[in-house]
Each structure stands twice: as C-alpha cells, then as structure tokens.
Amino acid sequence: MGKLGSGVHSNIYAVSAIKGQKQIIRTLKVVHFVYIQEGIPLKEPQIKTEVAVLKSIKDTNPDELGFAQIYEYGYESNFNFLIMTLLGPNLEQLMKLCGGSFTLKTTAIISLQVLDRL
C-alpha cells in the first residue's frame, strides 16, 4: 500500500492482507529501538504505553469511535511494531488537502472531536 507518515523514530504504513474474499487494510507502525546506552536497547518504548491506553479505552467503551482496534504488537529484530485499524486520513494528509492550513471552522470541528473523546 504505502507509507502514510513518519516521526523521529517511527514510520507508519498502510498494509493490506487478503482474508477469504476480502482485502483488509490495516495500519502498521514500525518504531526503531531507542537505546538507553550504546548497544542496550529499550525494547518497550512508547508503543507499550500506546497499546495500554488504546486497550483501556476499548475495554471501557468497546463502541467508542475514533480509536483504533489493536490486532498485534511486539518487537522483531531492531524494531517494535503495532498493527491496528486504519481509521482514515491523518491530520497531516487532511491539512495537505486543505491547502496547508485549516479554516477556523475545521479547527473547531477537530477540537470538538478531540474533546468528545476525552
């Protein structure tokens, strides 16, 4: 599928799989190990916290909109990974569609959606 975005230590991709007759699209977040000291990796960086928060939200309210479902997470070689639901375009993609900035109305709508999910 392709790369959706990246951060300082991570990359996020849209990936697809075939299940029966259906194509399923998921998000794959890959995080390079963060090293505590030279040669000593921290194997559970923020992904562990991210997973705990998402699971807590889903356990509290399974029908909550706007939060991804987690399918798999762990580490392999020098990377941590997280596979979750692809909910739609991210804010960076939406901003590009809007010409590089959001209107006051769009900013207000995003703010209300964020507050609704707190």
Order of alpha helices (4+ residues) and beta strands (2+ residues): beta-beta-beta-beta-beta-alpha-beta-beta-alpha-alpha
